[in-house]
Amino acid sequence: MTSRSRGPEALGERYGSGEPDGQDPYGGVRQRAHASDHGQVHQAGRDQHFWGSGPAPQATASLPPDRPLTGRKERTDTLLAALAPDGAGTTVVTGLPGVGKTVLALHAAHRAVERGRFPGGTLYVHLRGYDPAGAVGPERALEALLRALGVRDKDLPPTVEEQAGLYRSELNRRAERHGAVLIVADDASSPGQLRHLVPAHPAHRLLATSRDALTAPDFPARLVSLDELDTESATELIAVALARVSPGDPRAGEEAGALERVAEYCGRLPLALTIAAALLTDDPGLPITALADDLADARTRLKRLQHEDGDGRSLAVEAAFGLSYQRLKAQDARLFRLLSLNPGPDLSTKAAAVLSDREARETRTGLATLARAGLINEQPPRSGRWRAHDLIRLYAAELPEEEGEKEALERLLAYYTITCDAADDHLRALPGQPVPELFTDRAAALTWLDSERANLIAVIPRAVADHPRIALRMSGALNIYLHQGRHFHDALSINERALAVTRTLGDRLAEGTVLNNLGSALYRVHRYDESIDAHTQAADIHRGLGNRDGEGSALNNLGNALQEVRRYDEAIRAHTEDLAICRELGDRQGEGMALNNLGNALQEVRRYDEAIRAHAQAADTCRELGDRQGEDMALNNLGNALQ
């Protein structure tokens, strides 16, 4: 079935015209950008190099060491049950950064091995799903796992499908010879990183960690969510760490109240608690009360929550950030502060130039200076995209406000909005239709949208308060792209925000359009009753405003949703009304869609002769327009009706 994508009142409707909020395209976030080392796949210990003609060595006991775990007995038991012979084939531990997902997963894995659960061995791969340098793809993960299973480099297949087949075969062989194998995949960010790692043999288990709840129809995993510790466990984590380093340390017992304060200031987050414990163990004379008093000031809390061990390794490096920042020349320091205005995770050289109101070449020189200072990274190298580490983003957000920030943010919002509009025009255009020259072709527009998706999504909530029309316009311009890319939950999120904006503004036309787009997003995530309600409201609003095109678009999408819940007679009526509107308006593209969807509904009630006529007319209409995709769809449906 096809959702309407015609004119302005369609799936992917855009709002307004001209420059957003009267801004020049380049006449006007706090970027909490990310950075880390280039992503690698790790097995055990060190890199291994093999020579000779004999069997390749295997690394099937490659779990990283177990670490002390506090307050996670229930979740440990849950994972052990999942790893049991009658447990889930795939389990994903989810939770926010620093909550201890990896520690829990490895602890449970070691306990399962101690119980003799995996005689075939253990494999470990770090997927670096949130690494700014790029996540480890299935090819690299499979290569590492196959090497660990003893496959030589010269025997590694060239394609991911062949690698996955060999991986499953090797695991099947190992199950028959040795028994069950546990695969631990750390820090995944999408089901796509894990699908090929799922073993086929029922004895094996895949245990993954992720910040996201990884679910997909073709990835049936059990999710085990992890939250921050309760107060008792949080204080115990610090107390146990003190006792482990200095068994006679009396501070935890004598300053129980202060210990609770420290735990709360750390948000009961295991990473922060571990740093606090390290600060106390490094300084046996430091009262817990003094540390609690230090952490009480939110303005300096981040500065206090950092620790460096004797080897120079640091869990938090804000002091180094400050030293680097203070050495910057004035224009580079200004650029660094302005980068924090970007609402998304990274930004391009072009976006940075818009923010700073400088030429791209000059801006790149400044960005390279910041990279040399260790404050940002170009990831991937030579990509023209720049990220900062999480802690640097916090550091930048706490710097004094830069003069001209308001104008800089307005320039950035205008840049994103106008460029997104132009990209959307390419996605909507039929062959031969004029498109903006900002992009050379549709592929270039898609490349830009892919690279900027996270930023564009983040712009909408950032713009809602002060630039609501930009929020509406951006959400409309993103709908086609998000639906074609199957980013349905993003589409749902932005349209829910946009709907609230339209109602705050009292803009009924925009409300009807957003309801139509929201209904299409709900349809894509199979929330059909809600989709029907949204499209019905949209049709009613447009009908009341006399907006026939918007009414027809909503009726088309309503008919599609009605078919999914087997309300075929109502669907036929909706598509028939839409068809009449399209013909009234001379909308040939909409007419082709209406005929095709009407034919589908007619097939469902066995009115095949009428369905055949509808699909044949749809194919003819799309052919005349040069709409090959629509023609192919109509011909396919015609073939089904003729059977």
C-alpha positions in Angstrom: 0.0 0.0 0.0 1.2 3.5 -0.7 1.0 6.5 1.6 0.2 9.8 -0.2 3.3 11.9 -0.9 1.8 14.6 -3.1 1.8 18.4 -2.9 2.2 20.0 0.5 -0.5 18.1 2.4 1.1 14.6 2.3 3.2 12.2 4.1 6.3 14.3 4.7 4.3 17.6 4.5 6.5 20.7 4.9 5.3 23.9 6.6 5.8 27.5 5.6 7.8 28.9 2.7 10.8 31.1 2.2 13.4 31.4 4.9 12.6 30.0 8.3 11.3 32.6 10.8 12.5 35.3 8.4 16.1 34.3 8.7 18.7 34.4 5.9 19.7 30.8 5.1 23.1 31.5 6.6 22.2 34.4 8.8 22.0 32.5 12.1 23.7 23.7 20.8 25.0 22.9 23.0 26.9 20.2 21.2 27.4 17.4 23.6 29.6 15.7 20.9 31.3 12.4 21.3 34.8 11.1 20.7 37.0 8.1 21.4 39.7 5.9 19.9 39.1 4.3 16.6 36.8 1.2 17.0 38.4 -2.2 17.1 37.3 -5.7 17.6 38.9 -7.4 20.6 39.4 -11.0 21.4 41.4 -11.9 24.4 44.5 -10.0 25.6 46.6 -9.2 22.7 46.6 -9.3 18.9 47.6 -12.8 17.6 49.6 -13.5 14.5 49.8 -17.0 13.2 52.3 -18.6 10.9 52.9 -22.1 9.6 50.7 -24.7 7.9 49.3 -26.5 10.9 45.9 -25.9 12.5 45.3 -22.3 13.5 45.4 -21.5 17.2 42.0 -20.9 18.9 41.0 -18.3 21.4 37.9 -19.8 22.9 38.4 -18.7 26.5 38.5 -15.0 25.7 36.3 -13.4 28.3 37.9 -10.3 29.9 38.5 -10.7 33.7 35.6 -10.7 36.1 35.3 -7.6 38.3 33.7 -7.0 41.7 29.9 -6.5 41.4 27.6 -4.9 44.0 23.9 -4.9 44.2 23.1 -6.9 41.1 22.1 -10.3 42.5 18.6 -10.3 41.0 19.9 -9.3 37.6 22.7 -11.8 37.8 20.2 -14.6 38.5 18.1 -13.4 35.6 21.1 -13.6 33.3 22.1 -17.0 34.6 18.6 -18.3 33.9 18.8 -16.9 30.4 22.1 -18.7 29.9 20.8 -22.0 31.1 20.0 -24.8 28.7 16.3 -23.9 28.7 17.0 -20.2 28.6 16.8 -17.6 25.8 19.0 -18.0 22.8 19.9 -14.3 22.7 19.9 -11.9 25.7 20.6 -8.1 25.6 21.5 -6.2 28.8 20.3 -2.6 28.3 20.8 0.6 30.3 22.3 4.1 30.3 26.0 4.7 29.9 28.0 4.0 33.1 25.3 1.9 34.7 27.5 -1.2 34.7 26.1 -3.3 31.8 29.5 -4.8 30.8 30.5 -5.6 34.4 27.2 -7.4 34.9 27.3 -9.3 31.7 30.9 -10.5 32.2 30.1 -11.4 35.8 27.2 -13.6 34.8 29.2 -15.1 32.0 32.0 -16.1 34.4 29.5 -17.6 36.8 27.9 -19.6 34.1 31.3 -20.9 33.0 32.2 -21.8 36.6 29.0 -23.9 36.7 30.2 -25.9 33.6 27.5 -24.4 31.4 29.7 -23.7 28.3 32.2 -26.5 27.8 32.7 -25.5 24.2 34.3 -22.2 25.3 33.6 -18.5 25.3 34.1 -15.8 22.7 34.1 -12.0 23.3 33.8 -9.1 20.8 33.7 -5.4 21.5 31.3 -3.9 19.0 31.9 -0.2 19.9 28.3 0.6 18.9 28.5 4.2 20.2 32.1 5.0 19.2 32.3 8.2 17.3 34.8 6.6 15.0 32.1 4.2 13.8 30.7 1.0 15.1 32.2 -2.4 14.4 30.2 -3.9 11.6 29.2 -7.5 11.2 32.1 -8.2 8.8 34.8 -7.2 11.3 33.0 -8.8 14.2 32.7 -12.1 12.3 36.3 -12.0 11.2 37.5 -11.7 14.8 35.1 -14.5 16.0 36.1 -16.8 13.1 39.8 -16.2 13.9 39.1 -17.0 17.6 37.4 -20.3 16.4 40.6 -21.2 14.5 39.9 -20.0 11.0 42.9 -18.7 9.2 42.9 -15.4 7.4 43.4 -17.0 4.1 40.2 -19.1 4.7 38.0 -16.1 5.6 35.2 -15.7 3.1 34.9 -12.3 1.3 31.2 -11.5 2.1 29.4 -11.1 5.3 26.8 -13.7 4.3 29.5 -16.3 3.7 31.3 -15.3 6.9 28.1 -15.8 8.8 27.5 -19.2 7.2 31.0 -20.3 8.1 30.6 -18.9 11.6 27.4 -20.9 12.2 29.0 -24.0 10.7 32.1 -23.7 13.0 29.8 -23.2 16.0 27.7 -26.2 15.0 30.9 -28.3 14.7 32.1 -27.1 18.1 28.7 -28.0 19.7 29.0 -31.6 18.4 32.6 -32.0 19.5 32.9 -29.9 22.7 29.5 -28.5 23.7 27.8 -25.2 24.1 29.6 -21.9 23.4 28.9 -18.5 24.9 29.4 -15.4 22.7 29.5 -12.1 24.5 29.0 -9.1 22.3 29.7 -5.8 24.2 28.4 -2.4 23.4 26.0 -3.0 20.4 24.0 -0.1 19.1 21.6 -1.8 16.7 20.2 -5.3 15.9 22.2 -5.1 12.6 25.4 -5.5 14.6 24.1 -8.7 16.2 21.9 -10.5 13.7 24.8 -12.4 12.0 26.3 -13.2 15.4 23.2 -15.2 16.6 24.3 -18.9 16.5 22.0 -21.4 14.8 22.7 -24.3 17.2 20.2 -24.2 20.1 22.9 -25.1 22.7 24.8 -21.8 22.2 24.0 -18.5 23.7 24.6 -14.9 22.6 24.8 -12.3 25.5 25.0 -8.7 24.4 25.1 -5.2 26.0 23.6 -2.0 24.6 22.4 1.4 25.7 19.4 0.8 23.5 16.6 -1.7 23.8 17.5 -3.7 20.7 14.3 -5.2 19.3 13.3 -6.0 15.7 10.9 -8.5 14.1 13.8 -10.6 12.9 15.9 -10.2 16.1 14.0 -12.0 18.9 16.1 -11.2 21.9 15.3 -11.1 25.6 16.0 -7.7 27.1 17.3 -7.3 30.7 17.2 -3.7 31.7 19.7 -2.2 34.2 19.0 0.9 36.2 21.2 2.9 38.7 21.8 1.2 42.0 19.6 1.7 45.0 21.1 3.8 47.8 22.1 0.8 49.9 23.9 -0.9 47.1 25.5 2.4 46.0 27.0 3.1 49.4 28.1 -0.6 49.6 30.0 -0.3 46.3 32.1 2.5 47.8 32.5 0.8 51.2 33.6 -2.5 49.6 36.1 -0.6 47.5 37.6 1.1 50.6 37.8 -2.2 52.5 39.4 -4.0 49.6 42.2 -1.5 49.4 42.5 -0.9 53.1 40.7 -3.5 55.3 41.0 -1.3 58.4 39.6 1.9 56.9 37.0 3.2 59.3 35.5 6.0 57.2 32.5 4.1 55.7 31.3 3.0 59.1 31.9 6.3 60.9 30.5 8.6 58.1 27.5 6.6 56.9 25.4 9.8 56.4 28.2 11.4 54.3 28.6 8.2 52.3 24.9 8.3 51.4 25.3 12.0 50.3 28.2 11.0 48.0 26.2 8.2 46.5 23.3 10.5 45.7 25.6 13.2 44.2 27.0 10.5 42.0 23.4 9.7 40.9 24.0 6.1 42.2 25.7 5.5 38.8 28.3 2.8 39.1 30.9 4.6 37.0 30.7 7.8 39.1 30.6 5.8 42.3 33.8 3.9 41.2 35.5 7.3 40.7 34.4 8.5 44.1 35.8 5.4 45.7 39.1 5.8 43.9 39.3 9.4 45.2 38.8 8.2 48.7 41.3 5.3 48.5 43.9 7.5 47.0 43.7 9.8 50.0 43.2 7.9 53.2 43.1 11.1 55.2 40.2 12.6 53.1 37.0 12.5 55.2 33.9 11.3 53.2 32.2 14.4 54.5 34.7 16.6 52.7 34.2 14.8 49.5 30.4 15.1 49.9 30.8 18.8 50.4 32.9 19.1 47.2 30.3 17.2 45.2 27.4 19.3 46.5 28.2 22.1 44.1 26.8 21.0 40.7 28.9 23.6 39.0 32.1 21.8 40.0 30.9 18.3 40.4 32.2 17.1 37.1 35.6 18.5 37.9 35.7 16.6 41.1 34.5 13.3 39.6 37.7 12.4 37.9 40.5 10.1 38.8 43.9 9.2 37.5 45.8 6.0 38.5 49.5 5.6 38.9 50.0 4.7 35.3 48.4 8.0 34.1 45.2 6.4 33.0 42.2 8.6 33.7 38.5 7.9 34.2 37.7 11.6 33.7 40.0 14.1 32.2 38.3 17.5 32.6 41.5 19.1 34.0 43.3 18.2 30.8 40.4 19.7 28.8 40.8 23.0 30.7 44.5 23.1 30.1 44.0 22.5 26.4 41.3 25.2 26.2 43.3 27.8 28.0 46.1 27.5 25.4 43.8 28.2 22.5 44.0 31.5 20.6 40.9 33.7 21.0 39.3 32.8 17.7 39.8 29.1 18.2 38.4 29.3 21.8 35.4 31.1 20.4 34.9 28.4 17.8 35.1 25.7 20.5 32.4 27.4 22.6 30.1 27.9 19.6 30.4 24.2 18.6 28.5 23.4 21.8 25.4 25.0 20.4 24.8 22.2 18.0 22.0 20.0 19.4 23.2 16.7 17.8 26.1 14.4 18.4 28.5 15.8 15.7 28.6 18.4 13.1 30.1 19.0 9.6 32.7 21.6 8.7 30.0 23.4 6.8 27.8 23.6 9.9 30.7 24.8 12.0 31.4 27.5 9.4 27.7 28.6 9.6 27.9 28.7 13.4 31.1 30.8 13.4 30.1 32.9 10.4 33.5 32.2 8.7 34.6 30.7 5.4 34.7 26.9 5.3 38.5 26.7 4.7 39.2 29.1 7.6 36.8 27.1 9.8 38.5 23.8 8.9 41.8 25.3 10.0 40.3 26.2 13.4 38.8 22.8 13.7 42.1 21.1 13.0 43.6 23.3 15.7 41.0 22.1 18.2 41.7 18.5 17.1 45.4 18.9 17.8 44.6 20.2 21.2 42.6 17.0 21.9 39.3 18.8 22.3 37.6 17.3 19.2 38.2 14.6 16.7 37.5 14.3 13.0 35.7 11.0 12.8 36.2 9.1 10.5 39.4 10.8 9.5 39.1 13.2 6.5 35.3 12.9 6.7 34.7 16.6 7.5 32.6 15.5 10.5 33.7 16.5 14.0 32.9 15.1 17.5 33.9 15.8 21.1 34.0 13.3 23.9 31.0 13.2 26.3 33.0 14.9 29.1 34.2 17.6 26.8 30.6 18.3 25.9 29.8 18.8 29.6 32.9 21.0 29.9 31.9 23.1 26.9 28.4 23.5 28.2 29.7 25.0 31.5 31.8 27.6 29.8 30.6 31.2 30.0 28.1 32.1 27.3 29.6 33.4 24.1 28.6 36.8 22.7 26.5 36.3 19.6 25.3 32.8 20.5 21.7 33.6 19.7 22.5 34.8 16.2 24.9 31.8 15.7 22.1 29.3 16.7 19.6 31.0 14.4 22.1 30.7 11.5 22.6 27.0 12.2 18.8 26.3 12.4 18.3 28.2 9.1 21.1 26.1 7.5 19.7 22.8 8.6 16.1 23.8 7.7 16.8 25.1 4.2 19.2 22.3 3.3 16.8 19.7 4.6 14.0 21.3 2.5 16.2 21.0 -0.6 17.0 17.3 0.1 13.4 16.6 0.6 12.5 18.1 -2.7 14.8 15.6 -4.4 13.1 12.7 -2.6 9.7 13.9 -3.7 10.5 14.7 -7.3 9.4 12.5 -10.2 11.7 12.2 -13.3 12.0 15.4 -15.1 10.6 17.6 -12.3 12.8 20.6 -11.3 14.8 20.2 -8.1 17.0 22.6 -6.1 20.6 22.9 -7.3 21.9 22.6 -3.7 22.3 18.9 -4.4 23.5 17.4 -7.6 21.1 14.5 -7.5 18.9 12.3 -5.3 21.8 10.2 -4.1 23.7 13.3 -2.9 20.6 14.4 -1.0 20.3 11.0 0.7 23.9 11.0 1.7 23.5 14.4 3.4 20.3 13.3 5.2 22.0 10.1 6.4 25.0 12.0 7.8 22.9 14.7 9.4 19.9 12.6 10.6 20.8 12.7 14.3 21.3 16.4 14.2 18.1 17.1 12.3 16.1 15.0 14.7 17.7 16.9 17.6 17.0 20.3 16.1 13.2 19.8 16.5 13.0 19.8 20.3 15.7 22.5 20.4 13.7 24.8 18.2 10.3 24.2 19.8 10.4 26.9 22.4 11.9 29.8 20.5 11.4 28.8 16.8 8.3 26.7 16.7 7.8 27.3 12.9 11.2 25.9 12.3 10.3 22.8 14.4 7.2 22.3 12.2 9.0 22.9 9.0 11.8 20.5 9.8 9.5 17.7 11.0 7.6 18.0 7.7 10.7 17.9 5.6 12.0 14.8 7.3 8.9 12.6 7.0 9.6 11.2 3.5 13.2 10.4 4.3 12.4 8.8 7.7 9.8 6.6 6.1 11.9 5.6 3.2 14.8 4.8 5.5 12.5 2.9 7.8 13.3 5.1 10.8 9.7 4.9 11.9 10.2 5.6 15.6 12.0 8.8 14.7 9.1 9.8 12.5 6.7 9.0 15.4 8.7 11.1 17.8 9.1 14.2 15.6 5.4 14.2 14.6 4.3 13.9 18.2 6.3 17.0 19.1 5.1 18.8 16.0 1.5 18.1 16.9 1.9 19.7 20.3 3.4 22.8 18.6 0.5 23.1 16.2 -2.0 23.1 19.1 0.0 25.6 21.0 0.1 27.9 18.0 -3.6 27.2 17.2 -2.7 26.5 13.6 -5.5 24.2 12.4 -4.0 23.7 8.9 -0.7 22.6 10.3 -2.5 20.4 12.9 -4.3 18.5 10.1 -1.1 18.0 8.2 0.8 16.8 11.2 -2.0 14.4 12.2 -1.8 12.9 8.7 1.9 12.4 9.0 1.6 11.1 12.6 -1.0 8.6 11.4 1.4 7.3 8.7 4.1 6.8 11.4 1.7 5.0 13.6 0.7 2.8 10.7 4.3 1.9 10.1 4.7 0.7 13.7 1.5 -1.3 13.5 -0.5 0.9 15.8 -3.4 0.8 13.4 -6.3 1.9 15.6 -4.3 5.0 16.6 -3.4 5.5 12.9 -7.1 5.4 11.9 -7.9 8.0 14.6 -5.2 10.4 13.5 -6.1 10.1 9.8 -9.8 10.6 10.6 -9.0 13.7 12.6 -6.8 15.0 9.8 -9.5 14.4 7.2 -12.1 16.2 9.3 -9.8 19.2 9.9 -9.0 19.6 6.2 -12.6 19.1 5.2 -13.6 21.9 7.6 -11.0 24.2 6.2 -12.0 23.5 2.6 -8.5 22.1 1.9 -9.4 19.4 -0.6 -5.9 18.2 -1.2 -5.2 17.7 2.5 -8.5 15.9 2.9 -7.7 13.5 0.0 -4.3 12.7 1.3 -5.7 11.9 4.7 -8.4 9.7 3.2 -5.9 7.8 1.2 -3.8 7.0 4.2 -7.0 6.3 6.3 -8.0 3.7 3.7 -4.7 1.9 4.0 -5.0 1.8 7.8 -8.6 0.5 7.6 -7.5 -2.3 5.4 -5.0 -3.5 8.0 -7.9 -4.1 10.5 -10.1 -5.7 7.8 -12.6 -2.8 7.6 -12.6 -3.2 3.9 -15.9 -1.5 3.1 -14.8 1.6 4.9 -11.5 1.5 3.2 -13.1 1.3 -0.2 -15.2 4.4 0.6 -12.1 6.3 1.8 -10.2 5.5 -1.4 -13.1 6.2 -3.6 -13.6 9.6 -2.0 -9.9 10.3 -2.4 -10.0 9.3 -6.1 -12.8 11.8 -6.7 -10.8 14.6 -5.0 -7.7 13.8 -7.0 -9.6 13.9 -10.3 -11.3 17.1 -9.2 -7.9 18.7 -8.5 -6.2 17.3 -11.6 -3.7 15.5 -9.3 -2.5 12.7 -11.6 0.1 11.3 -9.2 -2.5 11.2 -6.4 -5.0 9.6 -8.8 -2.5 6.8 -9.5 -2.0 6.1 -5.8 -5.7 6.2 -5.1 -6.5 3.7 -7.9 -3.8 1.3 -6.7 -4.9 1.4 -3.1 -8.6 1.1 -4.1 -7.7 -2.0 -6.2 -6.1 -3.6 -3.1 -9.2 -3.0 -1.0 -11.4 -4.4 -3.8 -9.3 -7.5 -3.9 -9.9 -8.1 -0.2 -13.7 -8.3 -0.8 -13.3 -10.4 -3.9 -14.4 -7.7 -6.3 -11.7 -8.8 -8.7 -13.1 -7.3 -12.0 -13.2 -3.9 -10.4 -9.8 -4.4 -8.8 -8.3 -5.3 -12.2 -9.7 -2.1 -13.7 -8.4 0.0 -10.9 -4.8 -1.5 -11.0 -4.7 -1.3 -14.8 -5.7 2.4 -14.7 -3.2 3.0 -12.0 -0.4 1.5 -14.1 -1.4 3.6 -17.1 -1.4 6.8 -15.0 2.0 6.1 -13.4 3.4 5.2 -16.8 2.3 8.5 -18.3 3.9 10.4 -15.4 7.2 8.5 -15.6 6.6 7.1 -12.2 8.3 3.7 -12.6 8.0 2.7 -8.9 4.3 3.4 -8.9 3.9 1.6 -12.2 5.7 -1.5 -11.0 3.6 -1.6 -7.8 0.4 -1.3 -9.8 1.4 -4.0 -12.2 2.4 -6.3 -9.4 -1.0 -5.8 -7.8 -2.7 -6.3 -11.1 -1.0 -9.6 -11.5 -2.3 -10.6 -8.1 -5.8 -9.7 -9.0 -5.6 -11.6 -12.3 -4.7 -14.9 -10.6 
